[in-house]
C-alpha cells in the first residue's frame, strides 16, 4: 500500500505543507519515488507522522522531537518541564480573563491599572498616568490606599484640575504627591525597600529605583 503526499496528509489529519516541513527538519524520512517522480509513502511513514503529531500536540518543540524519539529516557524530564510551562500559561490566561472581566464590568479603559477599574471612570487621564507609574513604585498595600483615596473623593479634583487635557508632567504629579502627603490613610510603601521615613501621617518605606 502506498500513498501520495496529499493522501498521507489526509490520513494523518494534517497538511501537505506540514509534511514537507517535517521533511526539511529531518523528522520524517523521505519516501521512495516512482519513475514519474511522485512520492510513495508507506505505513511506517504514516506511523512516524502520527507520532510526530502526537508530540507536537503535547507542546514538544519541533526542534526537540527528534531527540525525544531517539532518547525515551529523557522524555519524562521534558514532559515535566512542559507541564510546568503549561501551568504557568494557564495561570497567566486565567489572570488575563479575570482582568478583562473587571474592565468590562466597570466599563473601564482597556489599559486601566489592575484594581483601579471601579474608579477609573472618575479619574482624569493625568490621574491614570501617574497611577501607572505608581504601580511600578509602590506595593499592594500602598496601591490599596490610593484606590481608597480615589473612591472617597467621589469625583472631586484632588490630583489635578480634572481636565483630561492637563499634562501629567505639569499638574498631576505635584498635586498627587501633595494629596497623598495630606491623606491620613496613605501608606506609600514602595517595592523592594525596607528603609522607613515619613511623607504623611503614616510611616512609609522610601522609594527605590527599579
DRENPA-3360 file (N, C-alpha, C; in nm, 2 decimals, always signed):
BEGIN
1 = XXXXXXXX = +0.08/-0.12/+0.00/+0.00/+0.00/+0.00/+0.09/+0.12/+0.00 ~ +0.06/+0.22/-0.09/+0.14/+0.34/-0.10/+0.04/+0.46/-0.11 ~ +0.09/+0.57/-0.06/+0.00/+0.69/-0.07/+0.09/+0.81/-0.12 ~ +0.02/+0.90/-0.18/+0.08/+1.03/-0.22/+0.09/+1.12/-0.10 ~ +0.16/+1.23/-0.12/+0.17/+1.32/+0.00/+0.04/+1.37/+0.04 ~ -0.05/+1.40/-0.05/-0.18/+1.45/-0.02/-0.26/+1.34/+0.06 ~ -0.25/+1.22/+0.01/-0.33/+1.11/+0.07/-0.27/+1.08/+0.21 ~ -0.14/+1.09/+0.23/-0.08/+1.08/+0.36/-0.13/+1.19/+0.46;
9 = XXXXXXXX = -0.13/+1.31/+0.41/-0.18/+1.42/+0.49/-0.32/+1.40/+0.54 ~ -0.41/+1.35/+0.45/-0.55/+1.33/+0.48/-0.56/+1.22/+0.59 ~ -0.48/+1.11/+0.58/-0.49/+1.01/+0.68/-0.44/+1.05/+0.81 ~ -0.34/+1.14/+0.81/-0.28/+1.18/+0.94/-0.35/+1.30/+1.00 ~ -0.45/+1.36/+0.92/-0.52/+1.48/+0.97/-0.43/+1.60/+0.97 ~ -0.34/+1.61/+0.88/-0.26/+1.73/+0.87/-0.25/+1.79/+0.73 ~ -0.15/+1.86/+0.70/-0.15/+1.92/+0.56/-0.02/+1.88/+0.49 ~ -0.03/+1.90/+0.36/+0.09/+1.87/+0.27/+0.21/+1.96/+0.31;
17 = XXXXXXXX = +0.18/+2.08/+0.34/+0.29/+2.17/+0.38/+0.36/+2.13/+0.51 ~ +0.28/+2.08/+0.60/+0.33/+2.03/+0.73/+0.42/+1.91/+0.71 ~ +0.38/+1.82/+0.62/+0.47/+1.70/+0.59/+0.60/+1.75/+0.53 ~ +0.59/+1.84/+0.43/+0.71/+1.89/+0.37/+0.80/+1.96/+0.47 ~ +0.74/+2.03/+0.57/+0.82/+2.10/+0.67/+0.89/+1.99/+0.76 ~ +0.82/+1.88/+0.79/+0.89/+1.78/+0.87/+1.00/+1.71/+0.79 ~ +0.99/+1.70/+0.66/+1.10/+1.65/+0.58/+1.22/+1.75/+0.59 ~ +1.19/+1.88/+0.58/+1.30/+1.97/+0.59/+1.38/+1.97/+0.72;
25 = XXXXXXXX = +1.30/+1.94/+0.83/+1.36/+1.94/+0.96/+1.43/+1.80/+0.99 ~ +1.41/+1.71/+0.90/+1.46/+1.57/+0.92/+1.39/+1.49/+1.01 ~ +1.26/+1.53/+1.05/+1.18/+1.45/+1.14/+1.11/+1.33/+1.07 ~ +1.08/+1.34/+0.94/+1.01/+1.24/+0.87/+1.10/+1.20/+0.75 ~ +1.13/+1.07/+0.74/+1.21/+1.02/+0.63/+1.14/+1.05/+0.49 ~ +1.23/+1.08/+0.39/+1.18/+1.09/+0.26/+1.14/+0.95/+0.20 ~ +1.03/+0.94/+0.13/+0.99/+0.81/+0.08/+1.06/+0.79/-0.06 ~ +1.04/+0.67/-0.11/+1.09/+0.64/-0.24/+0.99/+0.71/-0.34;
33 = XXXXXXXX = +1.04/+0.72/-0.46/+0.96/+0.79/-0.57/+0.94/+0.69/-0.68 ~ +0.83/+0.71/-0.75/+0.80/+0.63/-0.87/+0.88/+0.69/-0.98 ~ +0.88/+0.62/-1.10/+0.95/+0.66/-1.21/+0.90/+0.80/-1.26 ~ +0.78/+0.83/-1.23/+0.73/+0.97/-1.27/+0.76/+1.07/-1.17 ~ +0.83/+1.04/-1.06/+0.88/+1.14/-0.96/+0.78/+1.15/-0.84 ~ +0.67/+1.09/-0.84/+0.58/+1.10/-0.73/+0.62/+1.02/-0.61 ~ +0.61/+1.08/-0.49/+0.64/+1.01/-0.37/+0.55/+0.90/-0.34 ~ +0.60/+0.80/-0.28/+0.52/+0.68/-0.24/+0.54/+0.65/-0.09;
41 = XXXXXXXX = +0.44/+0.70/-0.01/+0.45/+0.68/+0.13/+0.40/+0.54/+0.17 ~ +0.47/+0.48/+0.27/+0.43/+0.35/+0.32/+0.37/+0.37/+0.46 ~ +0.32/+0.25/+0.52/+0.26/+0.25/+0.65/+0.35/+0.31/+0.76 ~ +0.48/+0.28/+0.75/+0.57/+0.32/+0.85/+0.59/+0.48/+0.85 ~ +0.57/+0.54/+0.73/+0.57/+0.68/+0.72/+0.45/+0.74/+0.80 ~ +0.33/+0.67/+0.78/+0.21/+0.72/+0.85/+0.23/+0.71/+1.00 ~ +0.29/+0.60/+1.05/+0.31/+0.58/+1.19/+0.40/+0.69/+1.24 ~ +0.51/+0.71/+1.17/+0.61/+0.81/+1.22/+0.54/+0.95/+1.22;
49 = XXXXXXXX = +0.46/+0.98/+1.12/+0.40/+1.11/+1.11/+0.30/+1.12/+1.23 ~ +0.22/+1.02/+1.26/+0.13/+1.03/+1.37/+0.20/+1.05/+1.51 ~ +0.31/+0.98/+1.52/+0.39/+1.00/+1.65/+0.45/+1.14/+1.66 ~ +0.49/+1.20/+1.55/+0.54/+1.33/+1.55/+0.43/+1.43/+1.58 ~ +0.31/+1.41/+1.52/+0.20/+1.49/+1.55/+0.16/+1.49/+1.70 ~ +0.17/+1.37/+1.76/+0.13/+1.35/+1.90/+0.22/+1.43/+1.99 ~ +0.35/+1.43/+1.96/+0.44/+1.50/+2.04/+0.42/+1.65/+2.02 ~ +0.40/+1.69/+1.90/+0.38/+1.83/+1.87/+0.25/+1.88/+1.94;
57 = XXXXXXXX = +0.15/+1.80/+1.94/+0.02/+1.84/+2.01/+0.04/+1.86/+2.16 ~ +0.14/+1.78/+2.22/+0.17/+1.80/+2.36/+0.25/+1.92/+2.39 ~ +0.30/+1.99/+2.28/+0.38/+2.11/+2.30/+0.53/+2.09/+2.29 ~ +0.57/+1.97/+2.26/+0.71/+1.95/+2.24/+0.76/+2.03/+2.12 ~ +0.86/+2.11/+2.13/+0.91/+2.19/+2.02/+0.96/+2.10/+1.91 ~ +0.94/+2.14/+1.79/+0.98/+2.06/+1.67/+1.13/+2.03/+1.67 ~ +1.20/+2.13/+1.73/+1.35/+2.11/+1.73/+1.39/+2.00/+1.83 ~ +1.30/+1.96/+1.92/+1.34/+1.86/+2.02/+1.27/+1.73/+2.00;
65 = XXXXXXXX = +1.18/+1.72/+1.90/+1.10/+1.60/+1.88/+1.20/+1.49/+1.84 ~ +1.29/+1.51/+1.75/+1.39/+1.41/+1.71/+1.46/+1.35/+1.83 ~ +1.51/+1.44/+1.92/+1.58/+1.39/+2.03/+1.49/+1.31/+2.13 ~ +1.37/+1.35/+2.14/+1.28/+1.28/+2.23/+1.25/+1.14/+2.18 ~ +1.23/+1.13/+2.05/+1.21/+1.00/+1.99/+1.33/+0.91/+1.99 ~ +1.45/+0.97/+1.99/+1.57/+0.89/+1.99/+1.61/+0.85/+2.13 ~ +1.57/+0.93/+2.23/+1.61/+0.91/+2.37/+1.48/+0.90/+2.46 ~ +1.42/+0.79/+2.47/+1.30/+0.77/+2.55/+1.32/+0.80/+2.70;
73 = XXXXXXXX = +1.44/+0.78/+2.75/+1.47/+0.80/+2.89/+1.47/+0.95/+2.93 ~ +1.49/+1.04/+2.83/+1.49/+1.18/+2.86/+1.36/+1.24/+2.85 ~ +1.26/+1.17/+2.80/+1.13/+1.22/+2.77/+1.05/+1.27/+2.90 ~ +1.06/+1.19/+3.01/+0.99/+1.23/+3.13/+1.03/+1.37/+3.18 ~ +1.16/+1.40/+3.18/+1.20/+1.53/+3.23/+1.15/+1.64/+3.14 ~ +1.15/+1.62/+3.01/+1.10/+1.72/+2.91/+0.95/+1.74/+2.94 ~ +0.88/+1.63/+2.96/+0.73/+1.64/+2.98/+0.70/+1.72/+3.11 ~ +0.79/+1.70/+3.21/+0.77/+1.78/+3.34/+0.79/+1.93/+3.31;
81 = XXXXXXXX = +0.89/+1.96/+3.23/+0.92/+2.10/+3.20/+0.80/+2.16/+3.12 ~ +0.75/+2.08/+3.03/+0.64/+2.13/+2.95/+0.51/+2.15/+3.04 ~ +0.49/+2.06/+3.13/+0.38/+2.07/+3.22/+0.39/+2.20/+3.31 ~ +0.51/+2.23/+3.36/+0.53/+2.35/+3.44/+0.50/+2.47/+3.35 ~ +0.55/+2.47/+3.23/+0.53/+2.58/+3.14/+0.38/+2.60/+3.11 ~ +0.31/+2.49/+3.08/+0.16/+2.50/+3.06/+0.09/+2.55/+3.18 ~ +0.13/+2.50/+3.30/+0.06/+2.55/+3.42/+0.08/+2.70/+3.43 ~ +0.20/+2.76/+3.40/+0.22/+2.90/+3.41/+0.14/+2.97/+3.30;
89 = XXXXXXXX = +0.13/+2.92/+3.19/+0.05/+2.98/+3.08/-0.10/+2.98/+3.12 ~ -0.15/+2.87/+3.18/-0.29/+2.87/+3.23/-0.31/+2.98/+3.34 ~ -0.21/+2.99/+3.43/-0.22/+3.09/+3.53/-0.23/+3.23/+3.47 ~ -0.15/+3.26/+3.37/-0.15/+3.39/+3.31/-0.28/+3.41/+3.24 ~ -0.33/+3.31/+3.17/-0.46/+3.33/+3.10/-0.57/+3.35/+3.19 ~ -0.58/+3.28/+3.30/-0.68/+3.30/+3.40/-0.68/+3.44/+3.46 ~ -0.55/+3.49/+3.48/-0.54/+3.62/+3.53/-0.59/+3.72/+3.43 ~ -0.55/+3.70/+3.30/-0.60/+3.79/+3.20/-0.75/+3.79/+3.18;
97 = XXXXXXXX = -0.81/+3.67/+3.19/-0.95/+3.67/+3.18/-1.02/+3.74/+3.30 ~ -0.96/+3.73/+3.42/-1.02/+3.80/+3.53/-1.00/+3.95/+3.52 ~ -0.89/+3.99/+3.47/-0.87/+4.14/+3.44/-0.97/+4.19/+3.34 ~ -0.99/+4.11/+3.23/-1.08/+4.15/+3.13/-1.22/+4.16/+3.18 ~ -1.26/+4.07/+3.26/-1.39/+4.07/+3.32/-1.41/+4.19/+3.40 ~ -1.31/+4.23/+3.48/-1.32/+4.35/+3.56/-1.33/+4.48/+3.48 ~ -1.26/+4.48/+3.37/-1.26/+4.60/+3.28/-1.40/+4.61/+3.21 ~ -1.46/+4.50/+3.17/-1.59/+4.50/+3.11/-1.70/+4.53/+3.21;
105 = XXXXXXXX = -1.69/+4.48/+3.33/-1.79/+4.50/+3.44/-1.80/+4.65/+3.47 ~ -1.68/+4.72/+3.48/-1.68/+4.86/+3.52/-1.67/+4.95/+3.41 ~ -1.67/+4.90/+3.28/-1.67/+4.99/+3.17/-1.54/+5.08/+3.17 ~ -1.43/+5.02/+3.21/-1.31/+5.10/+3.23/-1.22/+5.09/+3.11 ~ -1.14/+5.19/+3.09/-1.05/+5.19/+2.97/-0.96/+5.06/+2.97 ~ -0.93/+5.01/+2.86/-0.86/+4.88/+2.85/-0.73/+4.88/+2.92 ~ -0.66/+4.99/+2.93/-0.53/+5.00/+2.99/-0.53/+5.04/+3.13 ~ -0.65/+5.04/+3.20/-0.66/+5.07/+3.34/-0.57/+4.98/+3.42;
113 = XXXXXXXX = -0.49/+5.04/+3.52/-0.41/+4.95/+3.61/-0.50/+4.86/+3.69 ~ -0.45/+4.74/+3.72/-0.52/+4.64/+3.79/-0.57/+4.69/+3.92 ~ -0.70/+4.67/+3.95/-0.76/+4.71/+4.08/-0.82/+4.85/+4.07 ~ -0.79/+4.93/+3.97/-0.85/+5.06/+3.96/-0.97/+5.07/+3.87 ~ -1.02/+4.95/+3.82/-1.13/+4.95/+3.73/-1.25/+5.02/+3.79 ~ -1.29/+5.00/+3.91/-1.42/+5.07/+3.96/-1.41/+5.22/+3.97 ~ -1.28/+5.27/+3.98/-1.27/+5.42/+3.99/-1.21/+5.49/+3.87 ~ -1.18/+5.41/+3.77/-1.12/+5.47/+3.65/-1.21/+5.57/+3.58;
121 = XXXXXXXX = -1.34/+5.55/+3.59/-1.43/+5.65/+3.53/-1.43/+5.78/+3.59 ~ -1.38/+5.79/+3.72/-1.38/+5.92/+3.79/-1.24/+5.98/+3.79 ~ -1.15/+5.92/+3.72/-1.01/+5.97/+3.72/-0.98/+6.03/+3.58 ~ -0.90/+6.14/+3.58/-0.86/+6.20/+3.46/-0.75/+6.12/+3.40 ~ -0.71/+6.16/+3.27/-0.60/+6.09/+3.21/-0.47/+6.12/+3.28 ~ -0.46/+6.24/+3.34/-0.34/+6.27/+3.42/-0.33/+6.18/+3.54 ~ -0.45/+6.16/+3.61/-0.45/+6.07/+3.73/-0.41/+5.93/+3.69 ~ -0.47/+5.88/+3.59/-0.44/+5.74/+3.55/-0.30/+5.72/+3.50;
129 = XXXXXXXX = -0.24/+5.83/+3.44/-0.10/+5.82/+3.40/-0.01/+5.81/+3.52 ~ -0.03/+5.88/+3.63/+0.05/+5.88/+3.75/+0.03/+5.75/+3.82 ~ -0.09/+5.69/+3.82/-0.12/+5.56/+3.88/-0.04/+5.45/+3.81 ~ -0.03/+5.46/+3.68/+0.05/+5.36/+3.61/+0.20/+5.36/+3.66 ~ +0.25/+5.48/+3.68/+0.39/+5.49/+3.73/+0.39/+5.44/+3.87 ~ +0.29/+5.47/+3.96/+0.29/+5.42/+4.09/+0.29/+5.27/+4.10 ~ +0.22/+5.20/+4.01/+0.22/+5.06/+4.01/+0.36/+4.99/+4.00 ~ +0.45/+5.07/+3.95/+0.59/+5.02/+3.95/+0.67/+5.06/+4.07;
137 = XXXXXXXX = +0.62/+5.15/+4.15/+0.70/+5.20/+4.26/+0.65/+5.15/+4.40 ~ +0.51/+5.14/+4.41/+0.45/+5.11/+4.54/+0.40/+4.97/+4.55 ~ +0.40/+4.92/+4.67/+0.35/+4.78/+4.69/+0.20/+4.78/+4.70 ~ +0.14/+4.66/+4.71/+0.00/+4.64/+4.71/-0.08/+4.72/+4.82 ~ -0.02/+4.73/+4.94/-0.08/+4.80/+5.04/-0.09/+4.95/+5.01 ~ +0.01/+5.00/+4.96/+0.01/+5.15/+4.92/-0.09/+5.17/+4.81 ~ -0.09/+5.08/+4.71/-0.19/+5.10/+4.60/-0.33/+5.08/+4.65 ~ -0.35/+5.00/+4.75/-0.49/+4.99/+4.81/-0.53/+5.12/+4.87;
145 = XXXXXXXX = -0.44/+5.19/+4.94/-0.47/+5.32/+5.00/-0.50/+5.42/+4.89 ~ -0.43/+5.41/+4.78/-0.45/+5.51/+4.67/-0.59/+5.48/+4.61 ~ -0.63/+5.35/+4.59/-0.76/+5.32/+4.55/-0.87/+5.38/+4.64 ~ -0.84/+5.36/+4.77/-0.94/+5.41/+4.87/-0.95/+5.56/+4.86 ~ -0.84/+5.63/+4.83/-0.85/+5.78/+4.82/-0.93/+5.81/+4.70 ~ -0.91/+5.74/+4.59/-0.99/+5.77/+4.46/-1.14/+5.74/+4.49 ~ -1.17/+5.64/+4.56/-1.31/+5.60/+4.59/-1.37/+5.71/+4.68 ~ -1.30/+5.76/+4.78/-1.35/+5.86/+4.87/-1.37/+5.99/+4.81;
153 = XXXXXXXX = -1.30/+6.03/+4.71/-1.31/+6.16/+4.65/-1.44/+6.18/+4.58 ~ -1.50/+6.07/+4.53/-1.63/+6.08/+4.46/-1.64/+6.18/+4.35 ~ -1.53/+6.19/+4.27/-1.53/+6.28/+4.16/-1.48/+6.42/+4.18 ~ -1.43/+6.45/+4.30/-1.37/+6.58/+4.32/-1.23/+6.58/+4.26 ~ -1.17/+6.70/+4.25/-1.04/+6.70/+4.18/-0.92/+6.71/+4.27 ~ -0.88/+6.60/+4.34/-0.77/+6.61/+4.43/-0.64/+6.60/+4.36 ~ -0.63/+6.53/+4.25/-0.50/+6.51/+4.19/-0.46/+6.62/+4.09 ~ -0.54/+6.65/+4.00/-0.52/+6.75/+3.91/-0.64/+6.84/+3.89;
161 = XXXXXXXX = -0.65/+6.92/+3.79/-0.76/+7.00/+3.77/-0.88/+6.92/+3.71 ~ -0.86/+6.79/+3.69/-0.96/+6.70/+3.64/-0.98/+6.73/+3.49 ~ -0.90/+6.82/+3.43/-0.91/+6.84/+3.28/-0.83/+6.73/+3.22 ~ -0.89/+6.65/+3.13/-0.82/+6.54/+3.06/-0.72/+6.60/+2.96 ~ -0.72/+6.73/+2.95/-0.62/+6.79/+2.86/-0.49/+6.83/+2.94 ~ -0.50/+6.82/+3.07/-0.39/+6.87/+3.16/-0.27/+6.77/+3.15 ~ -0.15/+6.80/+3.11/-0.04/+6.71/+3.10/+0.00/+6.67/+3.24 ~ +0.02/+6.54/+3.26/+0.06/+6.49/+3.40/+0.19/+6.55/+3.44;
169 = XXXXXXXX = +0.28/+6.59/+3.35/+0.41/+6.64/+3.39/+0.40/+6.77/+3.46 ~ +0.30/+6.85/+3.43/+0.29/+6.99/+3.48/+0.20/+7.00/+3.60 ~ +0.09/+6.91/+3.61/+0.00/+6.94/+3.72/-0.03/+6.81/+3.80 ~ -0.03/+6.70/+3.74/-0.08/+6.58/+3.81/+0.02/+6.53/+3.91 ~ +0.15/+6.53/+3.88/+0.25/+6.48/+3.97/+0.26/+6.55/+4.10 ~ +0.28/+6.69/+4.09/+0.30/+6.75/+4.22/+0.17/+6.75/+4.31 ~ +0.05/+6.77/+4.24/-0.07/+6.77/+4.32/-0.10/+6.64/+4.38 ~ -0.07/+6.53/+4.30/-0.09/+6.39/+4.35/+0.00/+6.37/+4.47;
177 = XXXXXXXX = +0.12/+6.41/+4.47/+0.22/+6.39/+4.58/+0.16/+6.47/+4.70 ~ +0.12/+6.60/+4.68/+0.07/+6.67/+4.80/-0.05/+6.61/+4.86 ~ -0.14/+6.56/+4.77/-0.26/+6.50/+4.82/-0.23/+6.37/+4.90 ~ -0.14/+6.29/+4.86/-0.10/+6.17/+4.93/-0.04/+6.21/+5.07 ~ +0.04/+6.31/+5.07/+0.10/+6.36/+5.19/+0.00/+6.40/+5.30 ~ -0.11/+6.46/+5.25/-0.21/+6.51/+5.34/-0.32/+6.41/+5.37 ~ -0.32/+6.29/+5.30/-0.42/+6.19/+5.33/-0.39/+6.11/+5.45 ~ -0.48/+6.09/+5.54/-0.44/+6.02/+5.67/-0.41/+5.87/+5.64;
185 = XXXXXXXX = -0.47/+5.81/+5.54/-0.45/+5.67/+5.53/-0.35/+5.63/+5.42 ~ -0.28/+5.72/+5.36/-0.19/+5.68/+5.26/-0.06/+5.62/+5.31 ~ -0.04/+5.49/+5.28/+0.08/+5.43/+5.34/+0.21/+5.46/+5.26 ~ +0.19/+5.45/+5.12/+0.31/+5.48/+5.04/+0.42/+5.39/+5.05 ~ +0.40/+5.26/+5.08/+0.51/+5.17/+5.09/+0.56/+5.13/+4.95 ~ +0.69/+5.14/+4.93/+0.75/+5.12/+4.80/+0.80/+4.98/+4.79 ~ +0.81/+4.93/+4.66/+0.85/+4.80/+4.64/+1.00/+4.78/+4.66 ~ +1.04/+4.67/+4.72/+1.18/+4.64/+4.73/+1.26/+4.72/+4.82;
193 = XXXXXXXX = +1.20/+4.78/+4.92/+1.28/+4.87/+5.01/+1.23/+4.84/+5.16 ~ +1.32/+4.86/+5.25/+1.29/+4.84/+5.39/+1.32/+4.97/+5.47 ~ +1.38/+5.07/+5.41/+1.40/+5.19/+5.48/+1.27/+5.27/+5.51 ~ +1.26/+5.32/+5.63/+1.13/+5.39/+5.67/+1.15/+5.54/+5.68 ~ +1.05/+5.61/+5.63/+1.05/+5.76/+5.65/+0.91/+5.80/+5.65 ~ +0.89/+5.93/+5.66/+0.75/+5.98/+5.67/+0.73/+6.08/+5.55 ~ +0.61/+6.06/+5.48/+0.57/+6.16/+5.39/+0.43/+6.21/+5.43 ~ +0.38/+6.16/+5.53/+0.24/+6.20/+5.58/+0.23/+6.15/+5.72;
201 = XXXXXXXX = +0.10/+6.13/+5.76/+0.08/+6.08/+5.90/+0.13/+5.94/+5.93 ~ +0.15/+5.86/+5.83/+0.19/+5.72/+5.85/+0.33/+5.70/+5.80 ~ +0.41/+5.61/+5.86/+0.54/+5.58/+5.82/+0.54/+5.50/+5.69 ~ +0.63/+5.53/+5.60/+0.64/+5.46/+5.47/+0.78/+5.42/+5.44 ~ +0.79/+5.33/+5.35/+0.93/+5.29/+5.30/+0.97/+5.39/+5.19 ~ +1.10/+5.42/+5.19/+1.15/+5.52/+5.09/+1.15/+5.45/+4.95 ~ +1.12/+5.53/+4.85/+1.13/+5.48/+4.71/+1.26/+5.43/+4.67 ~ +1.27/+5.33/+4.60/+1.39/+5.28/+4.54/+1.37/+5.26/+4.39;
209 = XX = +1.47/+5.30/+4.31/+1.45/+5.29/+4.17/+1.46/+5.14/+4.13 ~ +1.37/+5.10/+4.04/+1.36/+4.97/+3.99/+1.46/+4.94/+3.88;
% end
